Amino acid sequence: MTSTKDELLAMVRRGARNMTLSEKLRLTILLSLPAMVAQLSSVAMQIIDAAMLGHLGTRESAMVGLVSTSIWLFGGLCTAFASGFSVQVAHKVGAEDLAGARHVIRQGIAAGLLFSVTLSAIGVAIAPSLPSWLGASPSIREGAAEYFTIVALALPILLLNVLAAGSMRCSGNVKVPSLLSAMMCLLDIVFNYVFIFALDMGIRGAAYGTFLAYAITMCLMLSYLVGRDRQLRFALDMQPSHLHALRLYRPTRVTLERAIRIASPISLEKGVMCGAQIAITSIIAPLGAVAIAANTFGINIESLCYMPGFGMAEAATTLVGQSHGAKRQDLMRSFAWISVGLGMGILTVMGILMAVFAPEMMGLITTDADVISLGTSILRIEAWAEPLYAASIVAYGVFVGAGKTLVPSLMNLGSIWIIRLSLSILLVPTMGLEGIWLAMCIELCWRGIAFLIRLSRKDWSG
């Protein structure tokens, strides 16, 4: 029986025969497990930063927590832009046009650098005023602004890292990006310890440590992609003259239009969703440092629970994208439901574990009893939403792979702005931070149901 990942992916692209259910399940698991490791490594970095800062004090944690949603906004825009090119790589590989896939990557590098440098400049410019805009107390404004400035300078590194990893995953190479992501987590531990404690740099040390870990990983990720990847290394193309080689990096109209069509709805969604989260942060800020810290730590721990869903979503994007390139609509729909079902099952288990061990998980990050108590309460509220949150995460990855991002992005936007934000405003006066997390739980459950309904329709795979 065909069993290796490459053989199974070849069946997707060439359609020699119909795949059995066991083969589809095996391929989905083979692709998703390394992606889950990579996602968990990313979350581990956030928790490591939070834990190290948490042991410095609640004030330092509040500085990072204040600007965290703004960081997600800028990082999300970079990720969305990179997706516009990596999804095209999946389509090209599915159509067995590997030269075309490499051409897309070259254009993505050039366009991505231009986009991320511009975004970085905007971030640096607004950093001094951002904490004041968010309603922070004067005692944490300076540290929060400094932390955000350093993170903004790292945006080009982030985008190239995401583009290289996404391109390899969409071609079916999930092992290398996952291993390098795990390595990045280890580097983050080492550098954070050196900068935060050995050099006594505090919050700046956390930013510098993460910056350096990302930079080293990006160099290794990009060098492997262009120099060693079996399908995508640039040496597989005929070596052109230096002038012609530079032209290969200039985005063509067709590639750029497709990238914009895929990335624009995602970027709009990331921007507006993070805008809503920033608005919610401004609601939380007046509740005080304990609420800000508990919210930040709660988000970090919850992300440990739901990140396997994003790993499954990456596998779904690859499988649906390559099936789309091979014009296999039957496989697109089959892989979609298999991925969503597995994702919901995994996050159900993770939600139970989070509810049971919430106090212990909060205790790993902070020693503040008030923060631990409040954080435990909000995590146990959120645990109820994890299965349906998984449905929305993985289904969104399915639609990205199909190149149908507009409607799902609008669904996300409407859900968070109309339901979550409205309920947060309604519940916070009487319930405080717990009311905001109850609003999030209700909204995520509704969003998961909406995505399952959308997935049940067949027009997305046309």
Stockholm file with secondary structure:
# STOCKHOLM 1.0

chainA/1-462         MTSTKDELLAMVRRGARNMTLSEKLRLTILLSLPAMVAQLSSVAMQIIDAAMLGHLGTRESAMVGLVSTSIWLFGGLCTAFASGFSVQVAHKVGAEDLAGARHVIRQGIAAGLLFSVTLSAIGVAIAPSLPSWLGASPSIREGAAEYFTIVALALPILLLNVLAAGSMRCSGNVKVPSLLSAMMCLLDIVFNYVFIFALDMGIRGAAYGTFLAYAITMCLMLSYLVGRDRQLRFALDMQPSHLHALRLYRPTRVTLERAIRIASPISLEKGVMCGAQIAITSIIAPLGAVAIAANTFGINIESLCYMPGFGMAEAATTLVGQSHGAKRQDLMRSFAWISVGLGMGILTVMGILMAVFAPEMMGLITTDADVISLGTSILRIEAWAEPLYAASIVAYGVFVGAGKTLVPSLMNLGSIWIIRLSLSILLVPTMGLEGIWLAMCIELCWRGIAFLIRLSRKDWSG
#=GR chainA/1-462 SS CCCSHHHHHHHHHHCSSCCCHHHHHHHHHHHHHHHHHHHHHHHHHHHHHHHHHHTTCHHHHHHHHHHHHHHHHHHHHHHHHHHHHHHHHHHHHHTTCHHHHHHHHHHHHHHHHHHHHHHHHHHHHHTTTHHHHTTCCHHHHHHHHHHHHHHHHTHHHHHHHHHHHHHHHHTTCCHHHHHHHHHHHHHHHHHHIIIIIISCCHHHHHHHHHHHHHHHHHHHHHHHHHHTCTTTCGGGSCCCCHHHHHHHTSCCHHHHHHHHHHHHHHHHHHHHHHHHHHHHHHHHGGGCHHHHHHHHHHHHHHHHHHHHHHHHHHHHHHHHHHHHHTTCHHHHHHHHHHHHHHHHHHHHHHHHHHHHSHHHHHHHHCCCHHHHHHHHHHHHHHGGGHHHHHHHHHHHHHHHHTTCCHHHHHHHHHIIIIIIHHHHHHHHHHHTHHHHHHHHHHHHHHHHHHHHHHHHSSGGGC
#=GC SS_cons         CCCSHHHHHHHHHHCSSCCCHHHHHHHHHHHHHHHHHHHHHHHHHHHHHHHHHHTTCHHHHHHHHHHHHHHHHHHHHHHHHHHHHHHHHHHHHHTTCHHHHHHHHHHHHHHHHHHHHHHHHHHHHHTTTHHHHTTCCHHHHHHHHHHHHHHHHTHHHHHHHHHHHHHHHHTTCCHHHHHHHHHHHHHHHHHHIIIIIISCCHHHHHHHHHHHHHHHHHHHHHHHHHHTCTTTCGGGSCCCCHHHHHHHTSCCHHHHHHHHHHHHHHHHHHHHHHHHHHHHHHHHGGGCHHHHHHHHHHHHHHHHHHHHHHHHHHHHHHHHHHHHHTTCHHHHHHHHHHHHHHHHHHHHHHHHHHHHSHHHHHHHHCCCHHHHHHHHHHHHHHGGGHHHHHHHHHHHHHHHHTTCCHHHHHHHHHIIIIIIHHHHHHHHHHHTHHHHHHHHHHHHHHHHHHHHHHHHSSGGGC
//
